[in-house]
Amino acid sequence: MTKCILSKYRKDGCASCDRLCTHNIALEGLDGNSGRVGNAGLPKDYRGYTLDNSPAREGQAKVYALLEQYVSTFKRARQEDGERVKSLYLWSDSPGTGKTTTASALLNEWIAHDYLGALKDGKQPQQVPAIFFDANDFQTRYNLATMTDDDEAMARIGAEIKRVQAAPFVVFDDLGVRDVTQAYRAYLHAIINYRTTNALPTVFTSNLPIEDMATVFDDRLYDRIRDQCAVIHFDGKSQRGRR
Protein backbone atom coordinates (compact mmCIF):
# COMPACT_ATOMS: atom_id res chain seq x y z
CA MET A 1 0.00 0.00 0.00
CA THR A 2 1.29 3.48 -0.89
CA LYS A 3 2.40 5.41 2.17
CA CYS A 4 -0.63 7.33 3.41
CA ILE A 5 -0.34 11.10 3.20
CA LEU A 6 -2.00 11.30 6.63
CA SER A 7 0.72 9.28 8.37
CA LYS A 8 2.55 12.42 9.57
CA TYR A 9 -0.57 13.41 11.51
CA ARG A 10 -0.79 10.14 13.47
CA LYS A 11 1.43 9.30 16.44
CA ASP A 12 2.10 5.80 15.13
CA GLY A 13 2.52 6.94 11.54
CA CYS A 14 -0.46 4.84 10.43
CA ALA A 15 1.34 1.69 11.61
CA SER A 16 -1.91 0.39 13.14
CA CYS A 17 -3.93 0.97 9.96
CA ASP A 18 -4.71 -1.52 7.20
CA ARG A 19 -6.01 -1.28 3.66
CA LEU A 20 -9.58 -0.93 4.98
CA CYS A 21 -8.81 2.28 6.87
CA THR A 22 -11.70 4.59 6.04
CA HIS A 23 -9.43 7.62 5.77
CA ASN A 24 -7.03 5.88 3.42
CA ILE A 25 -9.93 4.70 1.26
CA ALA A 26 -11.30 8.26 1.15
CA LEU A 27 -7.93 9.50 -0.10
CA GLU A 28 -6.60 6.59 -2.19
CA GLY A 29 -9.62 4.36 -2.84
CA LEU A 30 -9.67 0.59 -2.30
CA ASP A 31 -7.54 0.12 -5.41
CA GLY A 32 -4.99 2.74 -4.42
CA ASN A 33 -5.71 4.65 -7.63
CA SER A 34 -8.91 6.52 -6.89
CA GLY A 35 -10.22 8.60 -4.01
CA ARG A 36 -9.20 12.21 -3.67
CA VAL A 37 -5.59 11.60 -4.70
CA GLY A 38 -6.73 9.65 -7.75
CA ASN A 39 -9.22 12.38 -8.61
CA ALA A 40 -6.33 14.84 -8.62
CA GLY A 41 -4.72 12.99 -11.52
CA LEU A 42 -1.41 12.71 -9.69
CA PRO A 43 0.98 10.33 -11.51
CA LYS A 44 1.64 7.10 -9.62
CA ASP A 45 5.35 7.87 -9.23
CA TYR A 46 4.50 10.88 -7.06
CA ARG A 47 1.73 9.49 -4.86
CA GLY A 48 2.37 9.22 -1.17
CA TYR A 49 4.97 11.99 -1.09
CA THR A 50 4.72 14.81 1.43
CA LEU A 51 7.32 17.38 2.41
CA ASP A 52 8.51 14.98 5.13
CA ASN A 53 9.28 11.98 2.92
CA SER A 54 10.01 13.65 -0.43
CA PRO A 55 13.22 12.29 -2.00
CA ALA A 56 14.03 15.85 -3.10
CA ARG A 57 14.12 17.14 0.46
CA GLU A 58 17.74 16.29 1.27
CA GLY A 59 19.15 18.01 -1.81
CA GLN A 60 16.92 21.09 -1.47
CA ALA A 61 17.05 21.76 2.28
CA LYS A 62 16.73 25.55 2.01
CA VAL A 63 13.79 25.26 -0.37
CA TYR A 64 11.99 22.83 1.91
CA ALA A 65 12.43 25.12 4.91
CA LEU A 66 10.56 27.79 2.94
CA LEU A 67 7.91 25.31 1.83
CA GLU A 68 7.18 24.25 5.40
CA GLN A 69 6.23 27.87 6.04
CA TYR A 70 4.18 27.91 2.84
CA VAL A 71 2.17 24.83 3.83
CA SER A 72 1.36 26.48 7.15
CA THR A 73 -0.65 29.05 5.18
CA PHE A 74 -3.02 26.40 3.77
CA LYS A 75 -5.35 26.88 6.72
CA ARG A 76 -6.27 30.27 5.29
CA ALA A 77 -8.31 28.50 2.61
CA ARG A 78 -10.83 27.49 5.29
CA GLN A 79 -11.06 30.92 6.87
CA GLU A 80 -13.72 33.36 5.78
CA ASP A 81 -12.12 36.55 4.50
CA GLY A 82 -8.72 35.03 5.24
CA GLU A 83 -5.54 36.16 3.53
CA ARG A 84 -5.06 34.41 0.20
CA VAL A 85 -2.71 31.48 -0.22
CA LYS A 86 -0.08 32.62 -2.68
CA SER A 87 1.02 30.76 -5.79
CA LEU A 88 4.53 29.38 -6.32
CA TYR A 89 6.83 29.24 -9.32
CA LEU A 90 9.38 26.43 -8.91
CA TRP A 91 12.15 26.49 -11.50
CA SER A 92 15.66 25.26 -12.19
CA ASP A 93 18.21 25.60 -14.96
CA SER A 94 18.10 21.86 -15.62
CA PRO A 95 15.45 19.13 -15.34
CA GLY A 96 15.51 16.45 -12.67
CA THR A 97 16.19 18.67 -9.65
CA GLY A 98 13.03 17.66 -7.79
CA LYS A 99 10.55 20.34 -8.89
CA THR A 100 7.75 17.98 -9.92
CA THR A 101 8.33 15.72 -6.91
CA THR A 102 8.15 18.77 -4.65
CA ALA A 103 5.08 20.18 -6.37
CA SER A 104 3.38 16.78 -6.00
CA ALA A 105 4.27 16.72 -2.30
CA LEU A 106 2.66 20.14 -1.94
CA LEU A 107 -0.45 18.87 -3.72
CA ASN A 108 -0.65 15.94 -1.29
CA GLU A 109 -0.17 18.32 1.63
CA TRP A 110 -3.09 20.41 0.35
CA ILE A 111 -5.34 17.34 0.01
CA ALA A 112 -4.45 16.23 3.54
CA HIS A 113 -5.09 19.69 4.99
CA ASP A 114 -8.38 20.02 3.12
CA TYR A 115 -9.55 16.56 4.21
CA LEU A 116 -8.61 16.90 7.88
CA GLY A 117 -9.78 20.51 8.04
CA ALA A 118 -13.20 19.62 6.66
CA LEU A 119 -13.61 16.79 9.17
CA LYS A 120 -12.59 19.13 11.99
CA ASP A 121 -15.18 21.68 10.85
CA GLY A 122 -17.87 19.00 10.58
CA LYS A 123 -18.08 19.32 6.80
CA GLN A 124 -17.88 16.89 3.90
CA PRO A 125 -14.36 16.95 2.38
CA GLN A 126 -14.24 17.98 -1.26
CA GLN A 127 -14.02 15.16 -3.78
CA VAL A 128 -11.56 17.07 -5.99
CA PRO A 129 -9.61 19.44 -3.74
CA ALA A 130 -6.62 19.60 -6.08
CA ILE A 131 -5.55 18.80 -9.65
CA PHE A 132 -2.20 17.86 -11.20
CA PHE A 133 -2.12 19.48 -14.65
CA ASP A 134 0.64 18.32 -17.01
CA ALA A 135 0.96 21.29 -19.37
CA ASN A 136 3.13 19.39 -21.85
CA ASP A 137 0.73 16.44 -22.06
CA PHE A 138 -2.22 18.82 -22.38
CA GLN A 139 -0.56 20.61 -25.29
CA THR A 140 0.13 17.29 -27.03
CA ARG A 141 -3.52 16.26 -26.70
CA TYR A 142 -4.70 19.68 -27.82
CA ASN A 143 -2.43 19.64 -30.90
CA LEU A 144 -3.61 16.14 -31.85
CA ALA A 145 -7.28 17.09 -31.46
CA THR A 146 -6.91 20.19 -33.65
CA MET A 147 -4.89 18.37 -36.32
CA THR A 148 -7.46 15.58 -36.60
CA ASP A 149 -10.54 17.80 -36.19
CA ASP A 150 -11.63 15.60 -33.28
CA ASP A 151 -14.69 17.32 -31.87
CA GLU A 152 -15.09 14.84 -29.01
CA ALA A 153 -11.49 15.33 -27.91
CA MET A 154 -11.92 19.11 -28.04
CA ALA A 155 -15.05 18.80 -25.92
CA ARG A 156 -13.05 16.83 -23.33
CA ILE A 157 -10.34 19.49 -23.43
CA GLY A 158 -12.95 22.19 -22.85
CA ALA A 159 -14.32 20.31 -19.84
CA GLU A 160 -10.79 19.84 -18.50
CA ILE A 161 -10.09 23.56 -18.79
CA LYS A 162 -13.15 24.33 -16.68
CA ARG A 163 -12.09 21.78 -14.04
CA VAL A 164 -8.57 23.17 -13.81
CA GLN A 165 -9.85 26.75 -13.72
CA ALA A 166 -12.02 26.15 -10.68
CA ALA A 167 -9.99 23.62 -8.68
CA PRO A 168 -9.05 24.86 -5.20
CA PHE A 169 -5.37 24.01 -5.78
CA VAL A 170 -3.49 23.14 -8.98
CA VAL A 171 0.00 21.96 -9.85
CA PHE A 172 0.80 23.31 -13.32
CA ASP A 173 3.71 21.09 -14.34
CA ASP A 174 6.27 21.74 -17.12
CA LEU A 175 5.20 25.23 -18.11
CA GLY A 176 6.79 26.77 -21.17
CA VAL A 177 8.66 23.75 -22.56
CA ARG A 178 7.36 24.18 -26.12
CA ASP A 179 6.30 26.89 -28.54
CA VAL A 180 2.59 27.63 -28.50
CA THR A 181 -0.02 28.77 -30.98
CA GLN A 182 -2.16 31.82 -30.38
CA ALA A 183 -5.22 29.63 -29.74
CA TYR A 184 -3.40 27.45 -27.20
CA ARG A 185 -2.02 30.55 -25.48
CA ALA A 186 -5.58 31.82 -25.15
CA TYR A 187 -6.59 28.60 -23.36
CA LEU A 188 -3.67 28.90 -20.94
CA HIS A 189 -4.55 32.52 -20.27
CA ALA A 190 -8.17 31.57 -19.60
CA ILE A 191 -7.05 29.04 -16.97
CA ILE A 192 -4.41 31.17 -15.27
CA ASN A 193 -6.38 34.41 -15.40
CA TYR A 194 -9.43 32.76 -13.82
CA ARG A 195 -7.35 31.25 -11.04
CA THR A 196 -5.49 34.50 -10.32
CA THR A 197 -8.65 36.60 -10.36
CA ASN A 198 -10.35 34.20 -7.94
CA ALA A 199 -7.33 33.93 -5.61
CA LEU A 200 -6.88 30.19 -6.26
CA PRO A 201 -3.30 29.03 -5.54
CA THR A 202 -1.29 27.45 -8.33
CA VAL A 203 2.14 25.81 -8.17
CA PHE A 204 3.99 26.14 -11.47
CA THR A 205 7.09 24.14 -12.39
CA SER A 206 9.40 25.09 -15.24
CA ASN A 207 12.96 24.89 -16.50
CA LEU A 208 12.87 28.58 -17.35
CA PRO A 209 13.11 31.67 -15.13
CA ILE A 210 9.74 33.33 -14.72
CA GLU A 211 10.84 36.36 -16.77
CA ASP A 212 11.14 34.10 -19.84
CA MET A 213 7.40 33.51 -19.77
CA ALA A 214 7.00 36.94 -21.37
CA THR A 215 8.92 35.61 -24.38
CA VAL A 216 7.50 32.08 -24.46
CA PHE A 217 3.95 33.40 -24.17
CA ASP A 218 3.42 37.16 -23.98
CA ASP A 219 3.53 40.03 -21.47
CA ARG A 220 -0.15 39.59 -20.66
CA LEU A 221 0.14 35.95 -19.63
CA TYR A 222 3.45 36.56 -17.87
CA ASP A 223 1.78 39.26 -15.80
CA ARG A 224 -0.94 36.81 -14.73
CA ILE A 225 1.57 34.09 -13.83
CA ARG A 226 3.67 36.31 -11.57
CA ASP A 227 0.72 37.96 -9.80
CA GLN A 228 0.77 37.00 -6.09
CA CYS A 229 3.37 34.35 -6.95
CA ALA A 230 6.59 33.59 -5.06
CA VAL A 231 9.53 32.41 -7.17
CA ILE A 232 11.74 29.60 -5.81
CA HIS A 233 14.88 28.39 -7.58
CA PHE A 234 16.08 24.78 -7.33
CA ASP A 235 19.87 24.38 -7.32
CA GLY A 236 21.90 21.43 -8.48
CA LYS A 237 22.07 18.96 -11.34
CA SER A 238 19.62 16.29 -12.41
CA GLN A 239 19.03 13.53 -9.85
CA ARG A 240 16.83 11.37 -12.08
CA GLY A 241 17.50 7.68 -11.81
CA ARG A 242 18.66 8.01 -8.20
CA ARG A 243 15.23 8.07 -6.54
C-alpha positions as a printed NumPy array, in Angstrom:
array([[  0.   ,   0.   ,   0.   ],
       [  1.286,   3.476,  -0.892],
       [  2.398,   5.409,   2.171],
       [ -0.628,   7.329,   3.41 ],
       [ -0.337,  11.1  ,   3.201],
       [ -1.997,  11.3  ,   6.625],
       [  0.724,   9.275,   8.375],
       [  2.551,  12.423,   9.565],
       [ -0.571,  13.405,  11.506],
       [ -0.79 ,  10.14 ,  13.471],
       [  1.427,   9.304,  16.439],
       [  2.104,   5.798,  15.132],
       [  2.52 ,   6.942,  11.539],
       [ -0.457,   4.839,  10.429],
       [  1.341,   1.69 ,  11.612],
       [ -1.915,   0.394,  13.144],
       [ -3.931,   0.973,   9.957],
       [ -4.709,  -1.518,   7.203],
       [ -6.013,  -1.281,   3.659],
       [ -9.582,  -0.934,   4.981],
       [ -8.812,   2.281,   6.87 ],
       [-11.705,   4.589,   6.037],
       [ -9.434,   7.619,   5.774],
       [ -7.026,   5.878,   3.416],
       [ -9.93 ,   4.7  ,   1.264],
       [-11.295,   8.257,   1.153],
       [ -7.931,   9.495,  -0.103],
       [ -6.603,   6.587,  -2.192],
       [ -9.615,   4.36 ,  -2.836],
       [ -9.67 ,   0.595,  -2.305],
       [ -7.545,   0.122,  -5.414],
       [ -4.99 ,   2.744,  -4.421],
       [ -5.709,   4.646,  -7.629],
       [ -8.915,   6.524,  -6.894],
       [-10.22 ,   8.596,  -4.008],
       [ -9.198,  12.214,  -3.67 ],
       [ -5.589,  11.597,  -4.697],
       [ -6.725,   9.652,  -7.747],
       [ -9.221,  12.384,  -8.605],
       [ -6.33 ,  14.845,  -8.619],
       [ -4.718,  12.988, -11.522],
       [ -1.414,  12.713,  -9.689],
       [  0.985,  10.329, -11.512],
       [  1.645,   7.099,  -9.622],
       [  5.351,   7.871,  -9.23 ],
       [  4.495,  10.879,  -7.057],
       [  1.727,   9.486,  -4.863],
       [  2.372,   9.221,  -1.166],
       [  4.965,  11.992,  -1.087],
       [  4.725,  14.815,   1.425],
       [  7.324,  17.383,   2.413],
       [  8.511,  14.981,   5.126],
       [  9.277,  11.976,   2.919],
       [ 10.006,  13.652,  -0.435],
       [ 13.222,  12.285,  -1.998],
       [ 14.026,  15.847,  -3.102],
       [ 14.12 ,  17.143,   0.458],
       [ 17.738,  16.295,   1.267],
       [ 19.148,  18.014,  -1.81 ],
       [ 16.923,  21.09 ,  -1.466],
       [ 17.054,  21.763,   2.276],
       [ 16.735,  25.554,   2.013],
       [ 13.793,  25.259,  -0.374],
       [ 11.99 ,  22.828,   1.908],
       [ 12.434,  25.119,   4.906],
       [ 10.564,  27.788,   2.935],
       [  7.915,  25.314,   1.829],
       [  7.184,  24.246,   5.398],
       [  6.231,  27.866,   6.037],
       [  4.182,  27.911,   2.838],
       [  2.171,  24.826,   3.83 ],
       [  1.362,  26.477,   7.153],
       [ -0.653,  29.054,   5.184],
       [ -3.02 ,  26.401,   3.77 ],
       [ -5.352,  26.875,   6.723],
       [ -6.265,  30.272,   5.288],
       [ -8.31 ,  28.499,   2.607],
       [-10.834,  27.488,   5.285],
       [-11.059,  30.915,   6.872],
       [-13.717,  33.359,   5.775],
       [-12.122,  36.546,   4.501],
       [ -8.72 ,  35.028,   5.244],
       [ -5.545,  36.158,   3.534],
       [ -5.06 ,  34.41 ,   0.198],
       [ -2.708,  31.48 ,  -0.219],
       [ -0.08 ,  32.621,  -2.684],
       [  1.017,  30.759,  -5.788],
       [  4.531,  29.378,  -6.316],
       [  6.834,  29.243,  -9.322],
       [  9.383,  26.43 ,  -8.915],
       [ 12.15 ,  26.487, -11.498],
       [ 15.658,  25.265, -12.185],
       [ 18.215,  25.596, -14.959],
       [ 18.099,  21.859, -15.616],
       [ 15.454,  19.126, -15.34 ],
       [ 15.51 ,  16.455, -12.666],
       [ 16.194,  18.665,  -9.651],
       [ 13.032,  17.659,  -7.791],
       [ 10.551,  20.335,  -8.888],
       [  7.751,  17.975,  -9.915],
       [  8.333,  15.72 ,  -6.913],
       [  8.151,  18.767,  -4.65 ],
       [  5.076,  20.181,  -6.366],
       [  3.379,  16.782,  -5.995],
       [  4.273,  16.719,  -2.303],
       [  2.657,  20.143,  -1.942],
       [ -0.453,  18.868,  -3.721],
       [ -0.653,  15.945,  -1.288],
       [ -0.167,  18.319,   1.632],
       [ -3.087,  20.406,   0.349],
       [ -5.336,  17.344,   0.005],
       [ -4.449,  16.229,   3.543],
       [ -5.087,  19.692,   4.986],
       [ -8.38 ,  20.017,   3.121],
       [ -9.545,  16.556,   4.214],
       [ -8.608,  16.899,   7.877],
       [ -9.782,  20.509,   8.044],
       [-13.202,  19.619,   6.657],
       [-13.611,  16.791,   9.17 ],
       [-12.588,  19.131,  11.989],
       [-15.175,  21.678,  10.85 ],
       [-17.874,  19.002,  10.578],
       [-18.08 ,  19.317,   6.8  ],
       [-17.883,  16.889,   3.902],
       [-14.365,  16.952,   2.382],
       [-14.244,  17.984,  -1.26 ],
       [-14.024,  15.157,  -3.781],
       [-11.556,  17.073,  -5.993],
       [ -9.615,  19.444,  -3.739],
       [ -6.618,  19.604,  -6.079],
       [ -5.547,  18.801,  -9.653],
       [ -2.203,  17.864, -11.196],
       [ -2.118,  19.484, -14.647],
       [  0.639,  18.323, -17.011],
       [  0.963,  21.289, -19.371],
       [  3.131,  19.389, -21.853],
       [  0.728,  16.44 , -22.062],
       [ -2.223,  18.819, -22.377],
       [ -0.557,  20.608, -25.285],
       [  0.128,  17.288, -27.033],
       [ -3.524,  16.261, -26.702],
       [ -4.698,  19.684, -27.825],
       [ -2.435,  19.637, -30.895],
       [ -3.614,  16.135, -31.854],
       [ -7.28 ,  17.092, -31.458],
       [ -6.908,  20.189, -33.646],
       [ -4.89 ,  18.37 , -36.323],
       [ -7.464,  15.577, -36.6  ],
       [-10.542,  17.797, -36.192],
       [-11.626,  15.596, -33.284],
       [-14.693,  17.321, -31.866],
       [-15.088,  14.836, -29.013],
       [-11.487,  15.333, -27.911],
       [-11.919,  19.107, -28.043],
       [-15.05 ,  18.797, -25.922],
       [-13.054,  16.827, -23.334],
       [-10.343,  19.488, -23.426],
       [-12.95 ,  22.188, -22.851],
       [-14.318,  20.312, -19.845],
       [-10.789,  19.841, -18.499],
       [-10.086,  23.563, -18.794],
       [-13.154,  24.328, -16.678],
       [-12.094,  21.781, -14.036],
       [ -8.57 ,  23.174, -13.806],
       [ -9.845,  26.75 , -13.718],
       [-12.017,  26.154, -10.676],
       [ -9.986,  23.619,  -8.681],
       [ -9.052,  24.865,  -5.198],
       [ -5.371,  24.009,  -5.78 ],
       [ -3.488,  23.138,  -8.982],
       [  0.004,  21.959,  -9.849],
       [  0.803,  23.311, -13.318],
       [  3.71 ,  21.089, -14.344],
       [  6.27 ,  21.74 , -17.124],
       [  5.203,  25.226, -18.108],
       [  6.793,  26.773, -21.174],
       [  8.663,  23.752, -22.561],
       [  7.356,  24.183, -26.118],
       [  6.3  ,  26.891, -28.539],
       [  2.586,  27.633, -28.495],
       [ -0.021,  28.768, -30.977],
       [ -2.164,  31.819, -30.384],
       [ -5.216,  29.626, -29.741],
       [ -3.4  ,  27.451, -27.203],
       [ -2.02 ,  30.55 , -25.485],
       [ -5.581,  31.821, -25.147],
       [ -6.589,  28.602, -23.364],
       [ -3.67 ,  28.896, -20.942],
       [ -4.547,  32.52 , -20.273],
       [ -8.172,  31.568, -19.603],
       [ -7.051,  29.045, -16.974],
       [ -4.414,  31.166, -15.271],
       [ -6.381,  34.413, -15.404],
       [ -9.43 ,  32.76 , -13.815],
       [ -7.348,  31.254, -11.035],
       [ -5.492,  34.498, -10.32 ],
       [ -8.654,  36.598, -10.356],
       [-10.351,  34.197,  -7.944],
       [ -7.326,  33.929,  -5.607],
       [ -6.877,  30.19 ,  -6.259],
       [ -3.297,  29.034,  -5.535],
       [ -1.287,  27.447,  -8.328],
       [  2.137,  25.809,  -8.169],
       [  3.99 ,  26.14 , -11.471],
       [  7.086,  24.138, -12.394],
       [  9.4  ,  25.092, -15.244],
       [ 12.965,  24.888, -16.501],
       [ 12.871,  28.576, -17.348],
       [ 13.105,  31.669, -15.127],
       [  9.741,  33.327, -14.716],
       [ 10.838,  36.357, -16.773],
       [ 11.139,  34.102, -19.841],
       [  7.395,  33.507, -19.765],
       [  7.   ,  36.941, -21.369],
       [  8.925,  35.61 , -24.382],
       [  7.496,  32.079, -24.455],
       [  3.953,  33.403, -24.166],
       [  3.421,  37.162, -23.979],
       [  3.529,  40.026, -21.474],
       [ -0.146,  39.593, -20.657],
       [  0.137,  35.945, -19.632],
       [  3.453,  36.561, -17.87 ],
       [  1.781,  39.261, -15.796],
       [ -0.938,  36.805, -14.735],
       [  1.567,  34.085, -13.832],
       [  3.67 ,  36.313, -11.574],
       [  0.723,  37.961,  -9.802],
       [  0.769,  36.998,  -6.092],
       [  3.367,  34.352,  -6.948],
       [  6.592,  33.592,  -5.057],
       [  9.533,  32.405,  -7.168],
       [ 11.742,  29.598,  -5.812],
       [ 14.88 ,  28.395,  -7.581],
       [ 16.081,  24.783,  -7.327],
       [ 19.866,  24.376,  -7.322],
       [ 21.898,  21.427,  -8.477],
       [ 22.065,  18.964, -11.344],
       [ 19.62 ,  16.291, -12.407],
       [ 19.032,  13.526,  -9.853],
       [ 16.833,  11.367, -12.08 ],
       [ 17.5  ,   7.684, -11.814],
       [ 18.66 ,   8.006,  -8.199],
       [ 15.231,   8.067,  -6.536]])
